[in-house]
Amino acid sequence: MEKKDYYEVLGVSKTASNDEIKSAFRKLAKKYHPDVSKEENAAEKFKEAQEAYSVLSDDAKRRQYDQFGHAAFSNGAGGAGGFSGFGGFDFGGGDYEDIFENIFSGFGFGGRSSRGGNRAQRGSDTLVRMNLTFEEAVFGAKKDLEVTVMDTCEECHGKGGFGEETCDKCHGSGTITSEQRTILGSFLTKTTCPKCSGRGKTMKDTCTKCSGSGRVRKKKTIEVEVPRGIDSGMRRRISGKGEAGINGGANGDLYIEFTVLAHEYFAREEDDIYLEVPLTLTESLLGCKKEIPTLYGNVKLTVEALTESGKTERIRGKGVNSDVSRRKGDMYIVYKTILPKKLTKEQKEWIENLANTDLRTKEIEDFEKFVQKNEK
């Protein structure tokens, strides 16, 4: 059967770079490798892609192929052995090792993440939540936070035991290599060493404090500096305060997510503060001087006569002075006229006398006209 063009097999152009060729083969190998693919004829397609890659990834072979085509590698011509089966390929090093580590790491076949257990691994990040009062969020604070994380075992210094030795099963590699034979040939598979769990080392004596893991769960108290202007849902990262690394790896980071508790009177929208100020009916009608609380102490405002309920007044610079947004917000006063639930006799007389005066507005007259028109 006539062989397919190698460039066509990998799906690349004849001017493709080495990186493009390697990337194309990685995708095909991940799709068709017999260990992971369920597709029909996957083994044949994998063999075809492997053959193409073996030639095009080698500069000398690629030049021969570009000049003579498949004839360059026919028996006796180029020494490639006709690519019979899988036996002519080395799975143990170079680009093949990197590619297969990338493929198998997601399927549990012993890629870097599983067989590289003797390498330093960074600890996991940790997320905790912290409640803040309204004032703590506005003005900032220093707070002690208690967290429970996996920490390096002090007894064995993270080694998991005492009397370190090279694993006699994997001879320090952390992996076990096995050969699988099929009708198409044979290929090698590397899996994590079950004795040392990929570390390449074993211990004469297991640490009783951490049971050999090298880490123990530990409570820690961390001082957290809360910046001014923090708000609900915001997070802060504290470097190196997460879980301990493995095999000497760096600690993960600690992330703190804040929840700000509501205030009895103040409401916040980003860096602006809102305050609802109640007015009596007479204060709304006649106006008054009113003492208003702010984040920075009380101020006196003049409430104009005939102030409608819902009117808003802005006080510049009395909002949150935020370290987060680097700005200072404003404060908004929202007036609300509060009617009494019960009137005294004197109050009723006063309102009746008031009703006899001409307090009708154009809006009221227009509405009454609409009511009359609607009745007809």
DRENDO-1510 file (C-alpha; in Angstrom, 1 decimal, always signed):
<recs>
REC; n; res; u; v; w
REC; 1; MET; +0.0; +0.0; +0.0 .
REC; 2; GLU; +1.3; +3.5; -0.9 .
REC; 3; LYS; +2.4; +5.5; +2.1 .
REC; 4; LYS; +0.7; +8.8; +2.9 .
REC; 5; ASP; +2.8; +12.0; +2.7 .
REC; 6; TYR; +4.3; +12.6; +6.1 .
REC; 7; TYR; +3.4; +16.2; +6.2 .
REC; 8; GLU; -0.2; +15.3; +5.4 .
REC; 9; VAL; -0.2; +12.7; +8.1 .
REC; 10; LEU; +0.8; +15.3; +10.8 .
REC; 11; GLY; -1.4; +18.0; +9.2 .
REC; 12; VAL; +1.5; +20.5; +8.7 .
REC; 13; SER; +2.9; +22.4; +5.8 .
REC; 14; LYS; +6.3; +21.6; +4.2 .
REC; 15; THR; +7.7; +24.8; +5.8 .
REC; 16; ALA; +6.5; +23.9; +9.3 .
REC; 17; SER; +9.0; +24.5; +12.1 .
REC; 18; ASN; +10.2; +21.8; +14.5 .
REC; 19; ASP; +7.9; +23.2; +17.2 .
REC; 20; GLU; +4.9; +23.0; +14.9 .
REC; 21; ILE; +5.8; +19.4; +13.9 .
REC; 22; LYS; +6.2; +18.4; +17.6 .
REC; 23; SER; +2.9; +20.1; +18.5 .
REC; 24; ALA; +1.1; +18.3; +15.7 .
REC; 25; PHE; +2.5; +14.9; +16.7 .
REC; 26; ARG; +1.6; +15.6; +20.4 .
REC; 27; LYS; -2.0; +16.1; +19.4 .
REC; 28; LEU; -2.2; +13.0; +17.3 .
REC; 29; ALA; -0.4; +10.9; +19.9 .
REC; 30; LYS; -2.8; +12.0; +22.6 .
REC; 31; LYS; -5.7; +11.2; +20.3 .
REC; 32; TYR; -4.6; +7.8; +19.0 .
REC; 33; HIS; -2.2; +6.2; +21.5 .
REC; 34; PRO; -3.4; +2.6; +22.1 .
REC; 35; ASP; -3.3; +3.1; +25.9 .
REC; 36; VAL; -5.8; +5.9; +25.9 .
REC; 37; SER; -7.7; +5.9; +22.6 .
REC; 38; LYS; -11.0; +4.0; +22.0 .
REC; 39; GLU; -11.2; +4.9; +18.3 .
REC; 40; GLU; -11.2; +2.3; +15.6 .
REC; 41; ASN; -7.8; +1.7; +14.0 .
REC; 42; ALA; -6.2; +3.9; +16.7 .
REC; 43; ALA; -3.0; +1.8; +16.9 .
REC; 44; GLU; -2.5; +2.0; +13.1 .
REC; 45; LYS; -3.0; +5.8; +13.1 .
REC; 46; PHE; -0.7; +6.2; +16.0 .
REC; 47; LYS; +2.0; +4.1; +14.3 .
REC; 48; GLU; +1.5; +6.2; +11.1 .
REC; 49; ALA; +1.9; +9.5; +13.1 .
REC; 50; GLN; +4.9; +8.2; +15.0 .
REC; 51; GLU; +6.6; +7.2; +11.8 .
REC; 52; ALA; +6.0; +10.6; +10.2 .
REC; 53; TYR; +7.3; +12.4; +13.3 .
REC; 54; SER; +10.4; +10.2; +13.5 .
REC; 55; VAL; +11.4; +11.4; +10.1 .
REC; 56; LEU; +10.3; +15.0; +10.1 .
REC; 57; SER; +11.6; +15.8; +13.6 .
REC; 58; ASP; +15.2; +14.7; +12.5 .
REC; 59; ASP; +16.8; +17.4; +10.4 .
REC; 60; ALA; +18.9; +15.0; +8.4 .
REC; 61; LYS; +16.1; +12.5; +7.7 .
REC; 62; ARG; +13.8; +15.4; +6.8 .
REC; 63; ARG; +16.2; +16.6; +4.2 .
REC; 64; GLN; +16.4; +13.1; +2.7 .
REC; 65; TYR; +12.6; +12.8; +2.7 .
REC; 66; ASP; +12.1; +16.2; +1.1 .
REC; 67; GLN; +14.6; +15.2; -1.7 .
REC; 68; PHE; +13.7; +11.5; -2.3 .
REC; 69; GLY; +10.4; +11.0; -0.6 .
REC; 70; HIS; +9.6; +7.6; +0.9 .
REC; 71; ALA; +12.2; +6.0; -1.3 .
REC; 72; ALA; +14.9; +7.5; +0.9 .
REC; 73; PHE; +14.0; +5.0; +3.6 .
REC; 74; SER; +13.1; +1.9; +1.7 .
REC; 75; ASN; +15.1; -1.2; +2.6 .
REC; 76; GLY; +18.8; -0.6; +2.0 .
REC; 77; ALA; +18.3; +3.1; +1.1 .
REC; 78; GLY; +18.2; +5.1; +4.2 .
REC; 79; GLY; +18.7; +2.7; +7.1 .
REC; 80; ALA; +15.4; +3.6; +8.8 .
REC; 81; GLY; +14.5; -0.1; +8.9 .
REC; 82; GLY; +11.2; +0.4; +7.1 .
REC; 83; PHE; +9.5; +1.3; +10.4 .
REC; 84; SER; +8.3; -2.2; +11.1 .
REC; 85; GLY; +6.2; -2.3; +14.3 .
REC; 86; PHE; +7.0; -0.2; +17.4 .
REC; 87; GLY; +10.3; -2.0; +18.1 .
REC; 88; GLY; +12.4; +0.5; +16.1 .
REC; 89; PHE; +11.5; +3.5; +18.4 .
REC; 90; ASP; +12.9; +4.5; +21.7 .
REC; 91; PHE; +10.3; +5.7; +24.2 .
REC; 92; GLY; +12.7; +6.4; +27.0 .
REC; 93; GLY; +14.2; +9.8; +26.3 .
REC; 94; GLY; +14.4; +13.0; +24.3 .
REC; 95; ASP; +11.3; +14.5; +22.7 .
REC; 96; TYR; +9.3; +11.2; +22.9 .
REC; 97; GLU; +9.7; +11.2; +26.7 .
REC; 98; ASP; +8.5; +14.8; +27.0 .
REC; 99; ILE; +5.6; +14.2; +24.6 .
REC; 100; PHE; +4.4; +11.0; +26.4 .
REC; 101; GLU; +4.7; +12.6; +29.8 .
REC; 102; ASN; +2.4; +15.3; +28.6 .
REC; 103; ILE; -0.1; +12.7; +27.2 .
REC; 104; PHE; -0.2; +10.3; +30.1 .
REC; 105; SER; -0.2; +12.7; +32.9 .
REC; 106; GLY; -3.9; +13.3; +32.4 .
REC; 107; PHE; -4.7; +9.6; +32.3 .
REC; 108; GLY; -2.7; +8.2; +35.2 .
REC; 109; PHE; -0.1; +6.4; +33.0 .
REC; 110; GLY; +2.9; +7.9; +34.8 .
REC; 111; GLY; +3.6; +11.3; +33.3 .
REC; 112; ARG; +5.6; +13.9; +35.1 .
REC; 113; SER; +2.9; +14.5; +37.7 .
REC; 114; SER; +2.9; +10.9; +38.8 .
REC; 115; ARG; +6.4; +9.6; +38.3 .
REC; 116; GLY; +8.1; +12.8; +39.3 .
REC; 117; GLY; +7.3; +12.2; +42.9 .
REC; 118; ASN; +10.9; +12.8; +43.9 .
REC; 119; ARG; +10.8; +16.3; +42.5 .
REC; 120; ALA; +10.0; +19.4; +44.6 .
REC; 121; GLN; +6.3; +20.2; +44.4 .
REC; 122; ARG; +4.8; +23.5; +45.5 .
REC; 123; GLY; +2.2; +23.3; +48.2 .
REC; 124; SER; -1.5; +24.0; +47.5 .
REC; 125; ASP; -3.0; +27.4; +47.9 .
REC; 126; THR; -5.5; +27.8; +50.7 .
REC; 127; LEU; -8.7; +29.9; +50.7 .
REC; 128; VAL; -10.2; +31.1; +54.0 .
REC; 129; ARG; -13.0; +33.6; +54.7 .
REC; 130; MET; -13.0; +36.4; +57.2 .
REC; 131; ASN; -15.8; +38.6; +58.5 .
REC; 132; LEU; -15.2; +42.3; +59.0 .
REC; 133; THR; -17.3; +44.9; +60.8 .
REC; 134; PHE; -18.3; +47.9; +58.7 .
REC; 135; GLU; -15.7; +50.1; +60.5 .
REC; 136; GLU; -12.9; +47.5; +60.0 .
REC; 137; ALA; -13.5; +47.5; +56.3 .
REC; 138; VAL; -13.7; +51.2; +56.0 .
REC; 139; PHE; -10.8; +52.2; +58.2 .
REC; 140; GLY; -8.6; +49.1; +57.9 .
REC; 141; ALA; -7.5; +46.9; +60.8 .
REC; 142; LYS; -5.0; +44.3; +62.0 .
REC; 143; LYS; -6.6; +41.0; +62.8 .
REC; 144; ASP; -5.4; +37.6; +64.0 .
REC; 145; LEU; -6.6; +34.8; +61.7 .
REC; 146; GLU; -6.5; +31.2; +62.7 .
REC; 147; VAL; -6.0; +28.8; +59.8 .
REC; 148; THR; -5.5; +25.0; +59.6 .
REC; 149; VAL; -3.1; +23.9; +56.9 .
REC; 150; MET; -0.8; +21.1; +56.1 .
REC; 151; ASP; +2.6; +22.1; +57.5 .
REC; 152; THR; +6.1; +20.5; +57.2 .
REC; 153; CYS; +6.6; +17.9; +59.9 .
REC; 154; GLU; +9.1; +19.2; +62.4 .
REC; 155; GLU; +10.0; +15.7; +63.5 .
REC; 156; CYS; +11.4; +14.4; +60.2 .
REC; 157; HIS; +11.8; +17.8; +58.5 .
REC; 158; GLY; +9.4; +16.8; +55.7 .
REC; 159; LYS; +11.2; +13.6; +54.7 .
REC; 160; GLY; +8.6; +11.2; +56.1 .
REC; 161; GLY; +11.0; +9.1; +58.0 .
REC; 162; PHE; +14.6; +8.4; +59.0 .
REC; 163; GLY; +17.5; +6.5; +57.3 .
REC; 164; GLU; +16.9; +7.5; +53.6 .
REC; 165; GLU; +17.7; +4.8; +51.1 .
REC; 166; THR; +17.5; +4.4; +47.3 .
REC; 167; CYS; +14.3; +2.5; +46.4 .
REC; 168; ASP; +15.4; -1.1; +45.5 .
REC; 169; LYS; +12.3; -1.6; +43.2 .
REC; 170; CYS; +12.8; +1.4; +40.9 .
REC; 171; HIS; +16.5; +2.0; +41.7 .
REC; 172; GLY; +15.8; +5.6; +42.4 .
REC; 173; SER; +14.0; +6.5; +39.2 .
REC; 174; GLY; +10.5; +6.7; +40.8 .
REC; 175; THR; +9.0; +4.7; +37.9 .
REC; 176; ILE; +8.6; +1.1; +36.8 .
REC; 177; THR; +9.0; +0.3; +33.1 .
REC; 178; SER; +7.0; -2.5; +31.6 .
REC; 179; GLU; +6.8; -3.9; +28.0 .
REC; 180; GLN; +3.5; -4.6; +26.3 .
REC; 181; ARG; +3.3; -6.7; +23.2 .
REC; 182; THR; +0.6; -6.4; +20.5 .
REC; 183; ILE; +0.2; -7.8; +17.0 .
REC; 184; LEU; +1.6; -4.5; +15.8 .
REC; 185; GLY; +4.7; -4.7; +17.8 .
REC; 186; SER; +5.8; -3.8; +21.4 .
REC; 187; PHE; +6.0; -0.6; +23.3 .
REC; 188; LEU; +7.0; +0.5; +26.8 .
REC; 189; THR; +4.8; +2.0; +29.5 .
REC; 190; LYS; +6.1; +3.8; +32.6 .
REC; 191; THR; +4.1; +3.8; +35.8 .
REC; 192; THR; +4.7; +5.2; +39.3 .
REC; 193; CYS; +6.7; +2.9; +41.5 .
REC; 194; PRO; +4.3; +1.4; +44.0 .
REC; 195; LYS; +6.9; +1.0; +46.7 .
REC; 196; CYS; +8.2; +4.6; +47.0 .
REC; 197; SER; +5.2; +6.4; +45.4 .
REC; 198; GLY; +7.5; +8.0; +42.8 .
REC; 199; ARG; +9.9; +9.5; +45.3 .
REC; 200; GLY; +12.8; +7.2; +44.3 .
REC; 201; LYS; +13.7; +7.0; +48.0 .
REC; 202; THR; +12.5; +4.9; +50.9 .
REC; 203; MET; +13.0; +5.2; +54.6 .
REC; 204; LYS; +14.3; +2.6; +57.1 .
REC; 205; ASP; +12.0; +4.0; +59.7 .
REC; 206; THR; +8.7; +5.8; +59.1 .
REC; 207; CYS; +8.0; +9.0; +61.0 .
REC; 208; THR; +5.2; +8.3; +63.5 .
REC; 209; LYS; +4.2; +11.9; +63.7 .
REC; 210; CYS; +3.3; +12.4; +60.0 .
REC; 211; SER; +2.9; +8.6; +59.2 .
REC; 212; GLY; +5.4; +9.0; +56.4 .
REC; 213; SER; +3.8; +11.9; +54.5 .
REC; 214; GLY; +6.3; +14.5; +55.6 .
REC; 215; ARG; +3.4; +16.9; +56.5 .
REC; 216; VAL; +1.0; +17.3; +59.4 .
REC; 217; ARG; -2.2; +19.3; +59.8 .
REC; 218; LYS; -1.5; +22.3; +62.0 .
REC; 219; LYS; -3.3; +25.3; +63.4 .
REC; 220; LYS; -1.6; +28.6; +62.8 .
REC; 221; THR; -2.4; +32.2; +63.8 .
REC; 222; ILE; -1.5; +34.7; +61.2 .
REC; 223; GLU; -1.7; +38.5; +61.6 .
REC; 224; VAL; -3.6; +40.0; +58.7 .
REC; 225; GLU; -3.4; +43.6; +57.8 .
REC; 226; VAL; -6.7; +44.6; +56.3 .
REC; 227; PRO; -6.4; +47.7; +54.0 .
REC; 228; ARG; -8.8; +50.6; +54.1 .
REC; 229; GLY; -11.7; +50.3; +51.7 .
REC; 230; ILE; -11.8; +46.5; +51.5 .
REC; 231; ASP; -15.3; +45.3; +50.4 .
REC; 232; SER; -17.3; +42.1; +50.4 .
REC; 233; GLY; -16.1; +39.5; +47.9 .
REC; 234; MET; -12.6; +41.0; +47.6 .
REC; 235; ARG; -9.6; +38.7; +48.2 .
REC; 236; ARG; -6.1; +39.3; +49.5 .
REC; 237; ARG; -3.1; +37.0; +48.9 .
REC; 238; ILE; -0.5; +36.3; +51.6 .
REC; 239; SER; +2.5; +34.7; +49.9 .
REC; 240; GLY; +3.9; +31.5; +51.4 .
REC; 241; LYS; +1.2; +31.0; +54.0 .
REC; 242; GLY; -0.6; +28.2; +52.3 .
REC; 243; GLU; +0.1; +24.5; +52.6 .
REC; 244; ALA; +3.7; +23.2; +52.8 .
REC; 245; GLY; +5.4; +22.0; +49.7 .
REC; 246; ILE; +6.5; +18.4; +49.1 .
REC; 247; ASN; +10.2; +17.3; +48.8 .
REC; 248; GLY; +11.4; +20.8; +49.7 .
REC; 249; GLY; +9.0; +22.6; +47.4 .
REC; 250; ALA; +7.8; +26.1; +48.2 .
REC; 251; ASN; +4.7; +26.8; +50.3 .
REC; 252; GLY; +1.5; +27.7; +48.6 .
REC; 253; ASP; -0.2; +31.0; +49.2 .
REC; 254; LEU; -3.1; +31.9; +51.5 .
REC; 255; TYR; -6.1; +33.7; +50.0 .
REC; 256; ILE; -8.5; +35.6; +52.3 .
REC; 257; GLU; -12.0; +36.4; +51.0 .
REC; 258; PHE; -13.7; +39.1; +53.0 .
REC; 259; THR; -17.3; +39.5; +54.0 .
REC; 260; VAL; -18.3; +42.9; +55.4 .
REC; 261; LEU; -21.1; +43.0; +57.9 .
REC; 262; ALA; -23.9; +45.5; +57.5 .
REC; 263; HIS; -24.1; +48.7; +59.5 .
REC; 264; GLU; -27.2; +49.8; +61.3 .
REC; 265; TYR; -27.4; +53.2; +59.5 .
REC; 266; PHE; -24.6; +53.6; +56.9 .
REC; 267; ALA; -24.8; +51.8; +53.6 .
REC; 268; ARG; -22.0; +51.5; +51.1 .
REC; 269; GLU; -21.7; +51.5; +47.4 .
REC; 270; GLU; -18.1; +51.1; +46.3 .
REC; 271; ASP; -16.4; +54.0; +48.0 .
REC; 272; ASP; -19.5; +56.1; +48.5 .
REC; 273; ILE; -21.5; +56.1; +51.7 .
REC; 274; TYR; -25.3; +56.5; +51.9 .
REC; 275; LEU; -27.3; +57.6; +55.0 .
REC; 276; GLU; -31.0; +57.9; +55.3 .
REC; 277; VAL; -31.9; +60.9; +57.5 .
REC; 278; PRO; -35.5; +60.9; +59.0 .
REC; 279; LEU; -37.3; +64.3; +59.1 .
REC; 280; THR; -40.5; +65.2; +60.9 .
REC; 281; LEU; -43.4; +66.7; +58.8 .
REC; 282; THR; -42.7; +70.1; +60.2 .
REC; 283; GLU; -38.9; +69.8; +59.5 .
REC; 284; SER; -39.8; +68.9; +55.9 .
REC; 285; LEU; -42.2; +71.8; +55.5 .
REC; 286; LEU; -40.4; +74.5; +57.4 .
REC; 287; GLY; -36.8; +73.4; +57.1 .
REC; 288; CYS; -34.3; +73.2; +60.0 .
REC; 289; LYS; -30.7; +72.7; +61.1 .
REC; 290; LYS; -29.8; +69.1; +61.3 .
REC; 291; GLU; -26.8; +67.3; +62.9 .
REC; 292; ILE; -25.6; +64.6; +60.5 .
REC; 293; PRO; -23.3; +61.7; +61.5 .
REC; 294; THR; -20.5; +60.9; +59.0 .
REC; 295; LEU; -17.6; +58.4; +59.1 .
REC; 296; TYR; -15.4; +61.2; +60.4 .
REC; 297; GLY; -17.7; +62.8; +63.0 .
REC; 298; ASN; -20.9; +64.9; +63.0 .
REC; 299; VAL; -21.5; +67.8; +60.6 .
REC; 300; LYS; -24.4; +70.3; +60.6 .
REC; 301; LEU; -26.5; +70.7; +57.5 .
REC; 302; THR; -29.3; +73.1; +56.7 .
REC; 303; VAL; -32.4; +71.4; +55.6 .
REC; 304; GLU; -34.3; +73.7; +53.2 .
REC; 305; ALA; -38.1; +74.3; +53.6 .
REC; 306; LEU; -40.4; +72.1; +51.6 .
REC; 307; THR; -37.8; +69.3; +51.3 .
REC; 308; GLU; -39.4; +66.3; +49.7 .
REC; 309; SER; -39.0; +62.8; +51.0 .
REC; 310; GLY; -36.3; +61.1; +48.9 .
REC; 311; LYS; -34.3; +64.2; +48.2 .
REC; 312; THR; -30.6; +63.5; +48.1 .
REC; 313; GLU; -27.7; +65.8; +49.1 .
REC; 314; ARG; -24.0; +65.1; +48.5 .
REC; 315; ILE; -21.2; +65.8; +50.9 .
REC; 316; ARG; -17.9; +65.7; +49.1 .
REC; 317; GLY; -15.0; +63.7; +50.5 .
REC; 318; LYS; -16.9; +62.1; +53.4 .
REC; 319; GLY; -16.9; +58.6; +51.8 .
REC; 320; VAL; -14.4; +55.8; +52.1 .
REC; 321; ASN; -10.7; +56.8; +51.8 .
REC; 322; SER; -9.7; +53.6; +50.1 .
REC; 323; ASP; -6.3; +52.0; +49.8 .
REC; 324; VAL; -7.7; +49.6; +47.3 .
REC; 325; SER; -9.1; +52.0; +44.7 .
REC; 326; ARG; -6.8; +54.9; +45.6 .
REC; 327; ARG; -9.7; +57.3; +45.8 .
REC; 328; LYS; -11.9; +59.0; +48.4 .
REC; 329; GLY; -15.6; +58.6; +48.0 .
REC; 330; ASP; -18.5; +61.0; +48.8 .
REC; 331; MET; -21.4; +60.7; +51.2 .
REC; 332; TYR; -25.0; +61.0; +50.1 .
REC; 333; ILE; -27.7; +62.1; +52.5 .
REC; 334; VAL; -31.2; +60.8; +51.6 .
REC; 335; TYR; -34.0; +62.6; +53.4 .
REC; 336; LYS; -37.1; +60.7; +54.4 .
REC; 337; THR; -40.2; +62.3; +55.9 .
REC; 338; ILE; -41.6; +60.2; +58.7 .
REC; 339; LEU; -45.3; +60.6; +59.5 .
REC; 340; PRO; -46.5; +59.9; +63.0 .
REC; 341; LYS; -48.5; +56.8; +63.5 .
REC; 342; LYS; -51.0; +58.7; +65.8 .
REC; 343; LEU; -52.0; +62.3; +66.0 .
REC; 344; THR; -52.9; +64.3; +69.1 .
REC; 345; LYS; -56.0; +66.6; +69.2 .
REC; 346; GLU; -53.8; +69.6; +68.9 .
REC; 347; GLN; -52.0; +68.1; +65.9 .
REC; 348; LYS; -55.3; +67.3; +64.1 .
REC; 349; GLU; -56.5; +70.9; +64.6 .
REC; 350; TRP; -53.2; +72.3; +63.3 .
REC; 351; ILE; -53.4; +70.1; +60.1 .
REC; 352; GLU; -57.1; +71.0; +59.6 .
REC; 353; ASN; -56.2; +74.7; +59.8 .
REC; 354; LEU; -53.4; +74.0; +57.4 .
REC; 355; ALA; -55.8; +72.3; +55.0 .
REC; 356; ASN; -57.8; +75.5; +54.8 .
REC; 357; THR; -54.8; +77.3; +53.3 .
REC; 358; ASP; -54.0; +77.2; +49.7 .
REC; 359; LEU; -51.4; +74.4; +49.5 .
REC; 360; ARG; -52.6; +73.0; +46.2 .
REC; 361; THR; -49.9; +72.6; +43.6 .
REC; 362; LYS; -50.2; +72.4; +39.8 .
REC; 363; GLU; -49.4; +68.7; +40.0 .
REC; 364; ILE; -52.3; +68.1; +42.3 .
REC; 365; GLU; -54.7; +70.2; +40.1 .
REC; 366; ASP; -53.6; +68.3; +37.0 .
REC; 367; PHE; -54.2; +65.0; +38.7 .
REC; 368; GLU; -57.7; +66.0; +39.9 .
REC; 369; LYS; -58.5; +67.0; +36.3 .
REC; 370; PHE; -57.4; +63.5; +35.1 .
REC; 371; VAL; -59.6; +61.8; +37.7 .
REC; 372; GLN; -62.6; +63.8; +36.6 .
REC; 373; LYS; -62.0; +63.1; +33.0 .
REC; 374; ASN; -61.5; +59.4; +33.7 .
REC; 375; GLU; -64.9; +59.2; +35.5 .
REC; 376; LYS; -66.7; +60.3; +32.3 .
</recs>
